Amino acid sequence: MERTISEHNADDVLSERAQLLLKALIENYIRDGQPVGSRTLSRDSGLSLSSATIRNVMADLEGLGFVASRHTSAGRIPTDKGYRLFVDSLLKVKPLELNEIEEIQRGLVTDAQNGRSLVQIASQMLSNVTHMAGVVTLPNPHYVALTQIEFIGLSDNRALAIMVMNNREVQNRVVQLDRHYAPEELKRVANYLNEVIGGRSLPDARAHIVAQLQETRQHMNRLMLDAIQMAQKVFDSSPDDKMEYVIAGETNLMGFAELSNVDRLRRLFEAFNEKRDILHILDICLRADGVQIFIGQESGYSILDDISVVSAPYTIDNRVVGVLGVIGPTRMAYERVIPIVDLTAKLLGSALNARK
């Protein structure tokens, strides 16, 4: 399983003793959230080393940028570089407990009526299981097929377009028409569109309609012109093809001391609402294989400096159509979060495949 953005060989950088001490320090800090001193490391590392020797190794680790000390006598904490080495080379992912697996499976065995509802459920479930923020992108519209379209006439030359996607998900659009259409005309238009664009994704259907309009109108009868013009209005009123995501559990982040500064939380929540920065990270994850991890400053956005994102793509028909993940502090329990994200991505893809 691919877990990282880049690979580092810890053996080329640190001795085995230094690696074990760094691993013990990071595990201790993730668990307690407090700077770790030499006495604690002597106890937790399993090494028979004096406090002086441990302090010397810590000084070397600090010089290499793997740990930092806030105060001279307060012990040390991991840096982003230290976490990166930890997840790349030192971490042993723990298999999920059976009850955790069953909880995730139950969460995604649902009567949700459409893909968006299932995405919302998956996002909330990730948050509930990890006690952090869960984020899931909506399936790429290029892989959502238009199964059927129907029209119902409304007042003032308007019509309700009812689109069935992937045989089960229903989307509605109200469109303003150039004239009044009788019910039998709307039915003929719908029949024609179902014949020429049924089974295409919305972007493909839109492109097909544009191509049809560029043909010589002399070769089109009245029905074809009406159908193409009406379809264009429907597709022009559809949302654009940009990636969207659903996030749940943002307030869970308030429970972590390093993220509890009010001004910092405000800016972080603004970033969630504006979505641009988070979408950029998720877009990178969408193009990668397996579980990906962004740690702190690796994201390139200062507001996410103390934040890690663990993500994985999900698939429909073996094609990547979206990505999901967990957003939390850099001192998250990676050995637990990684398999949760990996399993949830697989189960969400299976659930979406079952609803096609």
C-alpha positions in Angstrom: 0.0 0.0 0.0 1.4 3.4 -1.0 1.2 5.6 2.1 3.3 8.7 1.3 4.1 11.4 -1.1 7.8 10.7 -1.2 10.1 8.0 0.1 13.1 8.4 2.4 15.5 5.7 3.5 15.9 6.2 7.3 19.0 3.9 7.2 20.8 6.5 5.1 20.2 9.2 7.6 20.1 7.8 11.1 21.6 4.9 13.1 19.2 2.2 14.3 19.5 3.6 17.8 18.5 7.1 16.7 15.6 5.6 14.7 14.3 3.7 17.7 14.6 6.8 19.9 12.9 9.0 17.4 10.1 6.4 17.0 9.6 6.3 20.8 9.6 10.0 21.0 6.9 10.4 18.3 4.7 7.7 19.6 4.9 9.2 23.1 4.1 12.7 21.8 1.2 11.5 19.7 -0.2 9.8 22.7 0.3 12.5 25.3 0.8 15.7 23.4 3.6 16.8 25.7 7.3 17.4 25.0 9.3 14.2 25.6 12.4 14.1 27.9 15.3 11.8 28.1 14.0 9.9 31.1 10.8 9.1 29.4 12.7 7.9 26.3 15.0 5.7 28.4 11.9 4.0 29.8 9.9 3.7 26.6 12.5 3.0 23.9 13.6 -0.4 25.3 17.2 0.6 25.0 19.7 0.3 27.8 21.1 3.8 27.4 22.1 6.5 29.9 20.3 9.8 30.0 23.4 11.5 28.8 23.6 9.3 25.7 20.0 9.9 24.9 20.5 13.6 25.3 23.4 13.4 22.8 21.2 11.5 20.3 18.4 14.0 20.8 20.8 16.8 20.1 21.9 15.1 16.8 18.2 14.6 15.9 17.5 18.3 16.5 20.5 19.3 14.5 19.2 17.2 11.6 15.8 18.8 11.9 13.8 15.7 13.0 12.9 17.1 16.5 12.7 20.6 18.1 12.7 21.9 21.6 10.4 24.7 22.7 12.4 25.2 25.9 15.8 24.0 26.9 14.7 21.8 29.7 11.2 20.8 28.6 12.0 17.9 26.3 11.5 17.7 22.5 8.7 17.4 20.0 8.7 16.0 16.5 9.0 18.3 13.5 7.2 17.8 10.1 10.5 16.2 8.9 10.4 13.9 11.9 6.8 12.8 11.2 7.6 12.3 7.6 10.5 9.9 8.4 8.2 8.2 10.9 5.4 7.5 8.5 7.7 6.6 5.6 10.1 4.2 7.5 9.3 3.7 11.1 5.6 3.3 11.4 3.9 -0.1 11.6 0.3 0.1 10.6 -2.0 -1.8 12.9 -4.8 -4.0 11.5 -8.2 -2.6 12.5 -10.1 -4.4 15.2 -13.0 -6.4 14.1 -15.5 -4.1 15.8 -14.0 -1.1 14.0 -14.3 -2.9 10.6 -17.9 -3.8 11.3 -18.7 -0.2 12.4 -17.4 1.2 9.1 -19.2 -1.6 7.1 -22.5 -0.9 8.9 -22.2 2.8 8.2 -21.9 2.3 4.5 -24.7 -0.3 4.3 -27.4 2.4 4.0 -30.6 3.3 2.2 -29.2 6.6 1.0 -31.0 7.5 -2.2 -28.1 9.1 -4.1 -24.3 9.4 -4.3 -24.3 12.7 -2.5 -26.1 11.3 0.5 -23.7 8.3 0.6 -20.7 10.8 0.5 -22.2 12.7 3.4 -22.6 9.5 5.4 -19.0 8.5 4.6 -17.7 11.9 5.7 -19.6 11.8 9.0 -18.5 8.2 9.6 -14.8 9.1 9.1 -15.3 11.9 11.6 -17.1 9.7 14.1 -14.5 6.8 14.0 -11.4 9.0 14.2 -12.8 11.9 16.2 -11.3 14.3 13.7 -12.6 15.9 10.5 -13.8 13.6 7.7 -13.8 14.9 4.1 -15.1 13.2 0.9 -15.3 14.6 -2.6 -18.3 14.0 -4.7 -17.9 11.5 -7.6 -16.5 13.1 -10.7 -19.4 14.1 -13.0 -17.5 12.5 -16.0 -18.4 9.1 -14.5 -22.1 9.8 -13.7 -24.2 8.7 -16.6 -27.5 10.3 -17.7 -29.9 7.4 -17.8 -33.1 9.2 -18.6 -34.6 12.7 -18.9 -38.2 13.8 -18.7 -39.9 17.3 -18.8 -42.9 18.6 -17.0 -44.5 21.9 -18.1 -44.7 24.7 -15.5 -46.2 28.2 -15.7 -44.6 31.2 -17.4 -42.9 29.1 -20.2 -40.9 27.1 -17.7 -40.3 23.4 -17.5 -39.0 21.0 -14.8 -36.3 18.7 -16.2 -36.1 15.4 -14.3 -32.8 13.6 -14.9 -32.2 10.0 -13.7 -28.5 9.4 -13.2 -26.9 5.9 -13.1 -30.4 4.4 -13.1 -31.4 5.6 -9.6 -30.2 9.1 -8.6 -32.7 11.8 -9.5 -31.7 15.4 -10.2 -34.1 18.2 -11.0 -33.6 21.5 -12.9 -36.1 24.3 -13.6 -35.4 25.9 -17.0 -36.9 29.0 -18.7 -38.0 28.2 -22.2 -38.5 30.5 -25.2 -42.1 29.6 -25.6 -44.9 27.4 -24.2 -44.5 23.7 -24.9 -47.6 21.4 -24.9 -47.2 18.2 -22.9 -47.0 16.1 -26.0 -44.2 18.3 -27.4 -42.2 17.9 -24.1 -42.6 14.2 -24.4 -41.3 14.1 -27.9 -38.3 16.2 -27.0 -37.5 13.9 -24.0 -37.8 10.8 -26.2 -35.4 12.3 -28.8 -32.9 13.3 -26.1 -33.0 9.9 -24.4 -32.2 8.4 -27.8 -29.2 10.6 -28.7 -27.6 11.3 -25.3 -28.9 8.6 -22.9 -26.0 6.8 -21.2 -23.5 9.7 -21.6 -22.0 11.6 -18.7 -23.3 15.1 -18.3 -20.1 16.7 -19.7 -20.2 14.3 -22.7 -23.9 15.0 -23.2 -23.2 18.8 -23.1 -20.4 18.5 -25.6 -22.6 16.4 -27.9 -25.3 19.0 -27.8 -22.8 21.8 -28.6 -21.5 19.8 -31.5 -25.1 19.3 -32.8 -25.8 23.0 -32.6 -22.7 23.7 -34.8 -24.1 21.5 -37.6 -26.0 23.1 -40.4 -29.4 23.9 -39.2 -30.9 23.1 -42.6 -30.4 19.4 -41.8 -32.4 19.7 -38.6 -36.1 19.4 -38.3 -38.2 21.3 -35.7 -38.1 18.5 -33.1 -34.3 18.3 -33.3 -33.9 22.0 -32.9 -36.3 22.2 -29.9 -34.6 19.2 -28.2 -31.1 20.6 -28.6 -32.0 24.1 -27.5 -33.9 22.7 -24.5 -31.1 20.4 -23.5 -28.6 23.2 -23.7 -30.7 25.2 -21.2 -30.8 22.2 -18.9 -27.1 21.6 -19.0 -26.2 25.3 -18.7 -28.2 25.4 -15.5 -26.3 22.4 -14.1 -23.4 22.8 -11.7 -20.0 23.1 -13.2 -17.6 20.1 -13.3 -15.3 21.3 -10.6 -14.6 19.0 -7.7 -16.8 19.4 -4.7 -16.4 18.0 -1.2 -18.4 17.3 1.9 -16.7 17.8 5.3 -17.9 16.7 8.7 -16.5 17.0 12.3 -14.6 20.3 11.9 -15.4 21.1 15.5 -13.6 18.0 16.6 -10.3 19.8 15.9 -11.1 22.3 18.7 -10.3 19.4 21.2 -6.6 19.4 20.3 -4.6 21.8 22.3 -2.2 22.8 19.5 -5.2 23.8 17.3 -7.3 25.5 20.0 -6.2 29.1 19.4 -9.4 31.0 18.5 -7.9 33.0 15.8 -6.2 30.0 14.2 -9.5 28.0 14.4 -11.3 30.8 12.7 -8.8 30.9 9.8 -8.9 27.2 9.5 -12.7 27.0 9.3 -12.6 29.8 6.8 -10.2 27.7 4.7 -12.7 24.8 5.0 -15.5 27.1 3.8 -13.6 28.6 0.9 -12.5 25.1 -0.1 -9.8 26.3 -2.6 -6.7 25.2 -0.6 -8.3 21.9 0.6 -9.4 21.1 -3.0 -5.9 21.6 -4.3 -4.6 19.0 -1.8 -7.4 16.6 -2.6 -6.8 17.1 -6.3 -3.2 15.9 -5.9 -4.4 12.9 -3.9 -6.9 12.1 -6.7 -4.1 11.7 -9.2 -2.0 9.5 -6.9 -2.1 5.8 -6.0 -3.1 4.5 -2.6 -3.1 6.3 0.7 -1.4 9.7 0.6 -0.3 11.8 3.6 0.3 15.5 3.7 2.1 16.6 6.9 2.1 20.2 8.1 4.0 22.5 5.8 4.1 19.9 3.0 0.7 21.3 1.9 2.2 24.6 1.0 -0.5 26.5 2.9 0.4 28.2 6.2 -3.0 27.8 7.7 -2.4 24.0 7.5 1.0 24.1 9.1 -0.1 22.0 12.2 -2.5 19.9 10.2 -2.1 16.5 8.5 -4.3 15.1 5.8 -4.5 11.3 5.3 -6.4 10.5 2.1 -7.2 7.7 -0.4 -9.0 7.6 -3.7 -12.2 5.6 -4.3 -13.3 4.0 -7.5 -16.3 3.1 -9.6 -15.8 0.4 -12.3 -12.1 0.5 -11.4 -11.8 4.1 -12.3 -10.8 6.7 -9.7 -13.8 9.1 -9.3 -13.2 10.8 -6.0 -11.0 10.9 -2.8 -11.7 10.8 0.9 -9.7 11.5 3.9 -9.2 12.6 7.5 -8.0 16.0 8.6 -6.4 16.3 12.0 -3.4 17.5 13.9 0.1 16.4 12.8 0.3 14.3 16.0 -2.6 12.1 14.9 -2.4 8.3 15.4 -1.3 7.5 11.9 -1.1 3.7 12.5 -4.9 3.8 13.1 -6.0 6.5 10.7 -4.3 5.0 7.7 -6.2 1.7 7.7 -9.5 3.5 8.5 -9.1 5.7 5.4 -7.9 2.9 3.2 -10.9 0.6 4.2 -13.5 3.4 4.0 -12.3 4.3 0.4 -12.7 0.6 -0.7 -16.1 0.3 1.0 -17.4 3.6 -0.4 -16.4 2.6 -3.9 -18.2 -0.8 -3.5 -21.3 1.0 -2.2 -21.4 3.4 -5.1 -20.8 0.5 -7.6 -23.8 -1.3 -6.1 -26.0 1.7 -6.7 -25.3 2.0 -10.4 
